[in-house]
Amino acid sequence: MTPTLAGKAPCNNIEIYFETFGEKQNPAIVLIMGLDAQSIMFTNDFIEPLVQAGYYVIRFDNRDIGLSTWLNDSWHRRKPYTLEDMAKDTIELLDYLSISQAHILGVSMGGMIAQRIAISYSHRVLSLVSIMSSGYILDPQTVPFLKGRPFYPLIPFFLRNFTFKSKIIFPPVTVESYVSTYRRLNGKTFPFNHTHLRTIFTEAIENRKGQNPRARFQQFCGIAASGSRLHELAKIKAPTLIVHGTEDPLIPPVHATIYAPKIPNAKMLWVKGMGHQLPKPVLETVMPAIIEHLSSSISDTTDKN
């Protein structure tokens, strides 16, 4: 789809690149992408059903990725930005677009940012959708063999004080490298669409030139520095839908079983066989559930008013 508006907004002392789709008078939904991923990962298959359902869709590149500001020169591992900073980026983007309230949808790290927005800026949130995410990515309860290990809580300390050189943390910025990574995240149930992912990453890396080689590390440091939200999730007032795959290799399903019950009246949608991706066959199930959630959230708000 062709954006109705695109540009760079001054947000939180940086610039955030955004695109909008649909009519501005419609209820707004903000799409927040995950770690080391550009906003174009929200493809037409994701955006078009929302526009057709009557929503004003906003996607944007997080800080350190895509066409938004890269903080490589000013960033320091001992004082990383946090999910709170990234939540503020989103809120100030809404301010720039003169949108007082919106539905907030986040995928993976984007789900963590969305949770933070729903906690810290509850008056701005019509509803929350958190997909393949976590309330605390470093929760030792999610990795059985790490329970009780004294070094596990020290991961943020190591990130602040030591330099790591690894292709996992600093991946080669090539189309094939990213396609290979997403193949591993796909899970075993749904076919891996190599052509589709190659097209996206060719656009991201070769045409957009928006794949920051430091994004993965710097954004992960932000996640680690933010700590746990598990003790705050009960503050979320917005109607919430949690979506998680049963075969997620990156953020295992146990994360959802831990954080979803802590959000008052949250609805849980398990997608059998889904990994840490949203292939088209998954969207055929997930998108109707999301649209139903958005619709019922508006009805609930109207009834309360």
Backbone torsions as a table, in degrees:
resi	resn	phi	psi	omega
1	MET	NA	150.8	177.4
2	THR	-88.5	128.9	178.8
3	PRO	-61.1	144.5	173.3
4	THR	-80.6	-22.6	178.8
5	LEU	-154.6	141.3	177.2
6	ALA	-149.2	149.1	178.8
7	GLY	167.0	-170.6	178.3
8	LYS	-115.5	127.4	-178.9
9	ALA	-105.8	136.5	173.2
10	PRO	-72.8	113.7	-175.9
11	CYS	-136.4	121.9	169.8
12	ASN	55.7	39.7	177.4
13	ASN	71.3	15.0	173.2
14	ILE	-135.6	-176.0	175.0
15	GLU	-113.8	132.9	177.6
16	ILE	-113.4	121.4	176.8
17	TYR	-81.6	133.4	-176.8
18	PHE	-137.7	160.4	171.2
19	GLU	-139.1	144.2	177.0
20	THR	-121.5	154.9	-178.9
21	PHE	-139.4	139.3	179.4
22	GLY	93.5	-169.1	-174.9
23	GLU	-94.4	132.7	-174.0
24	LYS	-66.0	-24.0	-179.8
25	GLN	-73.5	-10.9	179.7
26	ASN	-80.7	160.6	175.6
27	PRO	-56.5	138.0	-176.0
28	ALA	-90.8	144.5	170.4
29	ILE	-131.7	128.1	-179.5
30	VAL	-100.5	129.1	179.7
31	LEU	-105.3	122.1	-176.8
32	ILE	-115.6	119.6	-175.8
33	MET	-85.5	170.9	-172.2
34	GLY	-94.5	-166.7	-174.7
35	LEU	-56.4	128.8	171.9
36	ASP	57.4	31.8	-176.7
37	ALA	-130.4	133.0	179.0
38	GLN	-81.4	161.0	-176.0
39	SER	-63.3	-22.0	-178.8
40	ILE	-70.9	-4.8	170.5
41	MET	-66.0	-22.1	167.4
42	PHE	-80.5	95.4	-173.3
43	THR	-85.6	178.9	176.9
44	ASN	-57.0	-33.1	179.2
45	ASP	-62.5	-24.7	177.8
46	PHE	-91.4	-42.3	-172.4
47	ILE	-78.0	-44.2	-172.9
48	GLU	-58.4	-44.6	178.2
49	PRO	-60.3	-33.9	179.6
50	LEU	-69.1	-42.8	178.3
51	VAL	-63.9	-44.2	-180.0
52	GLN	-64.8	-27.4	178.2
53	ALA	-81.4	-2.6	174.9
54	GLY	98.5	30.3	-179.5
55	TYR	-115.1	150.7	174.4
56	TYR	-94.3	110.1	-168.9
57	VAL	-98.6	131.7	179.6
58	ILE	-123.2	123.2	171.0
59	ARG	-121.1	150.7	-178.1
60	PHE	-152.1	157.2	174.9
61	ASP	-84.2	126.8	173.6
62	ASN	-61.4	161.6	172.2
63	ARG	-55.2	143.9	177.6
64	ASP	78.4	10.0	-178.8
65	ILE	-147.4	154.3	174.5
66	GLY	64.5	-136.4	-176.7
67	LEU	-96.9	4.8	173.5
68	SER	-81.9	172.7	-177.5
69	THR	-61.3	131.6	170.3
70	TRP	-94.2	131.4	-174.0
71	LEU	-101.6	21.6	-173.5
72	ASN	-54.1	-41.8	-174.9
73	ASP	-75.0	-33.0	-176.2
74	SER	-98.2	-11.1	-175.8
75	TRP	-76.8	142.2	174.1
76	HIS	-138.1	135.2	-174.5
77	ARG	-62.8	-22.2	179.8
78	ARG	-82.1	-12.0	176.6
79	LYS	-141.7	66.2	-178.3
80	PRO	-73.3	158.1	169.4
81	TYR	-71.3	167.3	-175.4
82	THR	-125.5	176.0	175.3
83	LEU	-62.6	-29.2	175.6
84	GLU	-62.7	-40.8	177.1
85	ASP	-62.9	-41.4	-178.4
86	MET	-71.3	-32.1	173.8
87	ALA	-64.2	-41.6	179.1
88	LYS	-65.2	-36.1	174.0
89	ASP	-53.4	-46.1	-177.0
90	THR	-65.9	-45.2	-179.5
91	ILE	-62.5	-41.3	-179.9
92	GLU	-71.4	-26.8	171.9
93	LEU	-65.3	-43.4	175.9
94	LEU	-60.7	-40.7	176.9
95	ASP	-59.5	-45.2	-179.5
96	TYR	-59.8	-36.8	-179.2
97	LEU	-87.6	3.9	179.4
98	SER	58.3	43.4	178.0
99	ILE	-111.9	119.3	-175.4
100	SER	-82.4	-34.1	-179.7
101	GLN	-141.4	150.1	179.8
102	ALA	-153.8	156.8	165.8
103	HIS	-75.0	140.5	-177.5
104	ILE	-119.4	122.4	-179.9
105	LEU	-125.5	128.3	179.9
106	GLY	-133.7	145.7	179.5
107	VAL	-114.2	125.9	176.6
108	SER	59.7	-118.2	175.2
109	MET	-56.8	-35.1	177.1
110	GLY	-60.1	-33.2	175.4
111	GLY	-66.9	-35.4	177.2
112	MET	-66.7	-42.4	176.6
113	ILE	-63.1	-42.1	-179.8
114	ALA	-62.4	-40.9	176.3
115	GLN	-60.5	-44.7	-179.7
116	ARG	-61.9	-40.0	177.3
117	ILE	-61.9	-44.1	-178.3
118	ALA	-66.3	-26.7	177.5
119	ILE	-81.7	-49.4	-171.1
120	SER	-87.5	-23.3	-176.8
121	TYR	-131.4	50.9	-171.9
122	SER	-58.0	-31.5	-177.8
123	HIS	-70.7	-11.6	-179.2
124	ARG	-97.9	-5.2	-168.3
125	VAL	-109.2	119.8	176.2
126	LEU	-80.8	-40.2	175.8
127	SER	-160.3	165.0	-178.0
128	LEU	-126.2	134.2	170.6
129	VAL	-126.6	118.8	-178.0
130	SER	-116.3	114.3	-172.3
131	ILE	-112.5	132.2	177.4
132	MET	42.3	51.2	-172.6
133	SER	-124.5	-164.2	-174.6
134	SER	-154.7	153.3	172.5
135	GLY	-88.1	-15.0	178.1
136	TYR	-165.5	101.6	-172.2
137	ILE	-65.7	-24.4	-178.5
138	LEU	-100.1	19.7	179.9
139	ASP	-63.2	114.7	-178.7
140	PRO	-63.3	-20.0	178.7
141	GLN	-66.4	-17.2	-178.2
142	THR	-87.3	-9.8	179.5
143	VAL	-127.5	93.6	-170.5
144	PRO	-50.3	-41.5	-174.7
145	PHE	-74.9	-7.6	178.2
146	LEU	-97.2	-7.4	-179.3
147	LYS	-58.5	127.8	177.5
148	GLY	82.1	-5.0	178.9
149	ARG	-75.5	125.8	-173.0
150	PRO	-66.9	-23.4	-174.9
151	PHE	-80.1	-19.9	-172.4
152	TYR	-61.5	-45.0	177.8
153	PRO	-66.8	-9.2	-177.7
154	LEU	-89.6	2.1	-179.0
155	ILE	-55.5	-46.2	176.7
156	PRO	-58.0	-35.7	177.7
157	PHE	-62.5	-46.4	-180.0
158	PHE	-62.9	-39.6	179.3
159	LEU	-64.0	-35.3	-179.1
160	ARG	-74.6	-24.3	-168.0
161	ASN	-120.3	-7.2	-177.3
162	PHE	-131.8	147.4	177.7
163	THR	-92.8	133.7	-179.9
164	PHE	-114.3	136.4	175.5
165	LYS	-123.0	101.6	-176.4
166	SER	-149.4	143.4	177.7
167	LYS	-69.0	-20.5	176.3
168	ILE	-71.9	-40.7	-178.0
169	ILE	-83.8	-40.2	178.1
170	PHE	-120.5	81.7	-174.4
171	PRO	-72.8	151.8	172.8
172	PRO	-61.7	134.6	-178.6
173	VAL	-87.9	78.5	175.6
174	THR	-133.7	155.2	179.6
175	VAL	-59.6	-46.6	-176.2
176	GLU	-65.9	-35.0	178.3
177	SER	-61.2	-45.3	-178.0
178	TYR	-73.2	-36.7	175.6
179	VAL	-61.5	-41.9	178.9
180	SER	-62.2	-41.8	178.0
181	THR	-60.7	-45.6	-177.7
182	TYR	-71.1	-25.7	174.3
183	ARG	-63.3	-39.7	179.7
184	ARG	-69.4	-26.1	-178.5
185	LEU	-87.7	-7.5	-169.8
186	ASN	-69.4	-27.0	-170.3
187	GLY	84.0	175.1	-172.8
188	LYS	-103.9	-10.9	-172.9
189	THR	-81.7	-46.6	-174.8
190	PHE	-96.8	140.8	179.1
191	PRO	-59.0	142.9	177.6
192	PHE	-86.9	122.1	-177.4
193	ASN	-91.9	84.8	-176.7
194	HIS	-59.2	-43.9	-176.9
195	THR	-62.1	-43.4	-179.3
196	HIS	-62.6	-47.7	-178.7
197	LEU	-68.6	-36.7	178.6
198	ARG	-63.2	-38.6	177.8
199	THR	-62.9	-43.9	-179.9
200	ILE	-63.1	-46.7	-175.9
201	PHE	-75.7	-25.1	171.9
202	THR	-65.4	-43.4	176.4
203	GLU	-62.4	-44.8	-176.0
204	ALA	-66.8	-44.2	-170.3
205	ILE	-94.0	-45.0	-172.5
206	GLU	-91.9	-33.8	-177.9
207	ASN	-96.3	-51.3	-179.9
208	ARG	-75.0	-27.9	-175.7
209	LYS	51.9	47.9	-173.6
210	GLY	-117.7	17.5	-178.1
211	GLN	-98.7	97.9	-178.6
212	ASN	-72.2	121.4	-178.3
213	PRO	-64.4	-15.2	179.7
214	ARG	-101.9	-2.2	-174.3
215	ALA	-60.1	-45.5	-175.0
216	ARG	-59.6	-46.6	-178.4
217	PHE	-68.4	-47.8	-174.7
218	GLN	-67.4	-39.5	177.9
219	GLN	-69.5	-38.7	178.5
220	PHE	-65.4	-37.6	175.7
221	CYS	-60.0	-36.2	177.1
222	GLY	-65.0	-40.3	176.9
223	ILE	-62.9	-48.2	-177.7
224	ALA	-63.4	-40.6	-178.5
225	ALA	-68.1	-20.7	-176.4
226	SER	-79.2	-18.4	178.2
227	GLY	69.8	-156.8	-174.1
228	SER	-92.0	142.6	171.1
229	ARG	-105.1	1.2	-172.2
230	LEU	-58.1	-35.8	-178.8
231	HIS	-78.7	-8.7	-178.3
232	GLU	-107.9	-11.9	-172.9
233	LEU	-62.4	-26.1	178.5
234	ALA	-65.5	-15.1	178.7
235	LYS	-78.1	-13.4	-176.2
236	ILE	-69.2	123.3	-178.7
237	LYS	-100.0	-21.3	-175.1
238	ALA	-71.1	143.7	171.7
239	PRO	-55.7	131.5	-169.4
240	THR	-126.3	136.6	172.7
241	LEU	-120.1	126.1	176.1
242	ILE	-105.6	128.1	178.7
243	VAL	-121.1	129.6	-179.8
244	HIS	-149.7	145.7	178.3
245	GLY	-89.9	147.5	-179.6
246	THR	-76.9	-11.6	-178.9
247	GLU	-120.7	29.5	-177.9
248	ASP	-70.7	115.3	-177.5
249	PRO	-86.2	-15.1	-176.2
250	LEU	-95.6	-48.6	174.8
251	ILE	-119.8	89.6	-172.7
252	PRO	-56.2	155.6	-176.5
253	PRO	-54.1	-25.8	-178.7
254	VAL	-58.8	-28.6	177.6
255	HIS	-59.6	-44.5	-179.4
256	ALA	-66.3	-38.6	-179.7
257	THR	-65.8	-24.4	179.4
258	ILE	-84.2	-46.8	-170.5
259	TYR	-89.9	-30.1	-177.1
260	ALA	-58.8	-44.7	-178.8
261	PRO	-65.6	-15.5	-178.2
262	LYS	-82.6	-12.6	178.8
263	ILE	-94.2	122.1	-175.5
264	PRO	-55.8	125.1	174.5
265	ASN	60.0	23.3	178.7
266	ALA	-66.5	141.1	175.1
267	LYS	-94.9	141.8	-177.3
268	MET	-115.2	127.4	174.8
269	LEU	-118.8	109.4	174.0
270	TRP	-89.4	133.7	178.5
271	VAL	-112.2	107.0	-175.5
272	LYS	-63.0	126.8	176.0
273	GLY	86.1	-7.3	-178.8
274	MET	-74.5	134.7	174.3
275	GLY	-92.8	-140.9	179.3
276	HIS	-101.1	54.9	179.8
277	GLN	-156.8	166.9	178.2
278	LEU	-125.9	71.1	178.3
279	PRO	-66.2	163.3	-174.0
280	LYS	-55.0	-42.5	178.4
281	PRO	-61.2	-31.4	177.0
282	VAL	-70.3	-41.7	-179.0
283	LEU	-62.2	-29.4	178.5
284	GLU	-63.8	-23.9	175.4
285	THR	-95.1	-42.4	-171.7
286	VAL	-73.7	-42.4	-174.7
287	MET	-61.8	-44.6	176.4
288	PRO	-59.7	-36.7	179.1
289	ALA	-67.2	-39.3	178.3
290	ILE	-65.2	-45.6	-178.6
291	ILE	-64.6	-38.5	175.9
292	GLU	-63.3	-40.1	178.7
293	HIS	-63.9	-45.1	179.6
294	LEU	-61.2	-44.0	-178.9
295	SER	-63.4	-45.8	-179.1
296	SER	-68.6	-29.8	178.2
297	SER	-65.9	-41.0	178.1
298	ILE	-64.9	-40.8	178.3
299	SER	-62.8	-42.6	179.7
300	ASP	-62.2	-42.0	-180.0
301	THR	-64.9	-41.2	179.4
302	THR	-64.2	-42.0	179.5
303	ASP	-62.6	-40.0	-178.1
304	LYS	-68.8	-32.0	-179.9
305	ASN	-79.2	NA	NA
